[in-house]
Amino acid sequence: MRPETVTAAASHPELKIMMSPGSDYVFMTFNLRKPLFASRELRRAITMAVDRQSMTTAVLDSLARPAIGPTVRYFPTTDTTLRQIPYDPQAAARVLDSLGWRLDPKANVRKNGARELRFRIAYPSTSKNRQRMAVILAEQLRKVGIAVDLDGMEFNTFTGRIFGKDFDAAMHNWHLGTSPASIRELWTSKAIVANGNNIGSYSNPVFDVYVDSAVSTFDPTRKKTLYNRAYQTAIDDAPAIWLYEPRLVLGLSKRLRTTAYRPDAWWWSFADWYIPENERIARDQVK
């Protein structure tokens, strides 16, 4: 279910809401081809200025949790205590000062010489959640002297721009599916190809080696260790701000009895769902 329909469905007497962790996440990726974002310390400072918890609560309430990196909590290979870049706007301001981005009190924007610290965030206008997140994110960055212009656009235009690498930063989402190995499709150096999914062009050979080793090993303990070293490397490099993990929300008839379902494929056990005979109505009497 889409978040905007959950409240209405929850008040419907014939419906029930079921919720579980999901295998998607939403993030703002930096385009590392842009000279501005070549600085790892600048990307980390921008990340420190963003309060992901308050953003997630404001936009999605209990229907999502702040993301923890290029993975999701649902995977057993994920260490949910991965070290995060903390929300600390004062520290962000100090780092920006040290990088030469000084606040111009007249314009209330940071400058390095004559250049303003300003960039554009692209988002699909069809996604109300990403649009709202972009607005809040821009306001939080404004408070530390970073100017952000918002670029809302029709979905096909948005996808054309991001896969053509024609953006500064973009509000993107990703479905990780059934395996943590899908991280290779989005964040490894091999995915930096024409129309490839590594739209931000993040590349770190250390990260690549950890991912390749994690995918190839059959030892579950070593696999988890290697994946989490990869995740931590990416978090520390800040090629993106991982914003939130939406929960999987299903709206069902209260008459339905369900079995366990998977976050990555809620229909997996659909054949085993049933309606007790004494609760069936005419349309349920299918032979």
Secondary structure, DSSP 8 states (H G I E B T S, - for coil): --HHHHHHHHT-TTEEEEEE--SEEEEEEE-TTSGGGG-HHHHHHHHHT--HHHHHHHHHGGGEEE--SSS-TTSTT--TT-------HHHHHHHHHHTT-EEETTTTEEEETTEE-EEEEEEETT-HHHHHHHHHHHHHHHTTT-EEEEEEE-HHHHHHHHHTT--SEEEEEEE-TT-GGGGHHHHSGGG-STT-S-TT----HHHHHHHHHHHH---HHHHHHHHHHHHHHHHHH-SEEEEEEE-EEEEEETT-B----BTTBGGGGGGG-B--GGG--GGG---
